[in-house]
């Protein structure tokens, strides 16, 4: 068996969507955070498609020069917000999977991840908007693909520990498909009214989170 995999994330260089710089001084950090706060408020009100740099300048009380000092375009702002929300999601997945000590705990951990993701997207309308925008935005598609691969690799570490005799390729396929199905269920549920969405999540956990141990017998 090859060496146990480690969860990693790759970052590719993009011509758009990149920060100009991350501020190190207190004043710069405060301005940086204010820009993101204002942008999030505008996205919540008008959607990410309707976000305009001129609106951020006006609402934040900044000059265009101050805004462009950190963010060259609105894609870089949306990407930064998406990455921040993804960091919270990754912590959730890592914390739940770290609790898995045996095969019997896998299903419970995955169910908890589904519940926490659903609750997270219900309370974060900005992230819901960004997530829905992924369908038509190549930059967000890249971020989403990187994030899904991170989750799959994190889950793969658990599968390899529990089933060390199985081929890593087989386990990676299971890890990737499992995380894709969880994400799809949450995306569907958050598109519904809250009560109906909660029912969809409950049904998904009964239907789709299979006993992975049975798949590997």
C-alpha positions, -999 to 999 in steps of 0.1 A, spaced: 0 0 0 13 34 -9 19 61 17 -12 75 33 -26 105 14 -26 140 29 -53 165 22 -39 194 1 -53 223 -19 -37 236 -51 -39 272 -61 -37 282 -97 -27 317 -109 -55 336 -125 -54 368 -146 -85 380 -127 -99 374 -93 -66 379 -75 -60 403 -46 -35 430 -53 -21 427 -17 -32 417 18 -27 446 42 -4 442 72 -11 475 89 -41 480 112 -56 508 92 -52 488 60 -68 457 75 -97 478 88 -103 492 53 -99 458 38 -125 443 61 -148 473 55 -147 466 18 -156 430 22 -184 438 47 -200 464 23 -196 440 -6 -214 412 13 -242 436 22 -246 446 -15 -245 410 -27 -272 401 -1 -294 429 -15 -287 428 -52 -269 395 -59 -233 390 -70 -242 398 -106 -254 432 -95 -223 441 -75 -206 472 -87 -173 487 -76 -189 522 -77 -215 511 -51 -188 498 -28 -169 531 -31 -200 551 -23 -212 529 6 -178 524 22 -169 560 19 -137 552 0 -120 565 -31 -116 542 -61 -78 544 -55 -83 530 -20 -105 502 -33 -83 492 -62 -53 492 -39 -66 458 -26 -91 446 -52 -85 451 -89 -120 440 -99 -152 426 -84 -142 391 -91 -114 394 -66 -139 405 -40 -163 377 -47 -134 352 -47 -121 364 -13 -156 361 2 -160 326 -13 -126 315 1 -136 328 35 -168 309 36 -150 278 22 -125 280 51 -154 277 76 -168 247 56 -134 230 56 -131 234 94 -165 217 97 -155 188 76 -121 184 92 -135 185 128 -162 160 121 -140 136 102 -113 139 130 -138 123 154 -141 91 133 -123 63 151 -140 33 136 -163 22 107 -194 27 128 -187 64 132 -185 72 94 -222 76 88 -228 98 118 -199 121 108 -212 125 73 -247 132 86 -233 159 109 -215 175 79 -247 176 59 -266 192 88 -239 218 95 -235 227 58 -272 231 54 -274 253 85 -244 273 74 -259 282 40 -293 290 55 -277 316 77 -254 330 50 -274 344 21 -243 358 5 -227 324 2 -259 310 -12 -258 336 -39 -221 329 -47 -228 292 -47 -256 295 -72 -235 318 -93 -209 290 -97 -230 276 -125 -220 304 -149 -187 317 -135 -155 299 -144 -135 314 -116 -160 303 -90 -162 269 -107 -124 265 -102 -127 275 -65 -156 251 -60 -137 223 -77 -106 229 -55 -128 229 -25 -145 197 -34 -112 180 -40 -100 192 -6 -130 176 11 -126 144 -9 -89 141 1 -97 148 37 -123 120 36 -98 98 18 -74 100 47 -102 85 69 -111 58 44 -75 47 40 -71 45 78 -102 23 82 -97 2 51 -59 1 45 -62 -31 25 -82 -15 -3 -68 3 -33 -64 40 -28 -79 47 -62 -111 29 -52 -113 48 -20 -106 81 -37 -135 74 -61 -158 68 -31 -146 99 -13 -151 121 -43 -186 108 -51 -196 110 -15 -187 146 -11 -202 155 -45 -235 139 -34 -235 157 -1 -229 191 -18 -256 184 -43 -281 176 -16 -273 208 3 -275 229 -29 -309 215 -36 -322 219 -1 -311 256 2 -331 263 -30 -363 253 -12 -382 270 16 -366 264 50 -391 237 62 -391 219 29 -353 221 27 -349 206 62 -372 177 51 -351 172 20 -319 170 41 -335 145 65 -347 124 35 -312 125 19 -296 113 51 -319 82 51 -315 75 14 -281 84 3 -256 82 31 -250 45 26 -230 22 49 -196 25 31 -185 -6 50 -209 -26 29 -195 -12 -3 -160 -23 6 -168 -59 17 
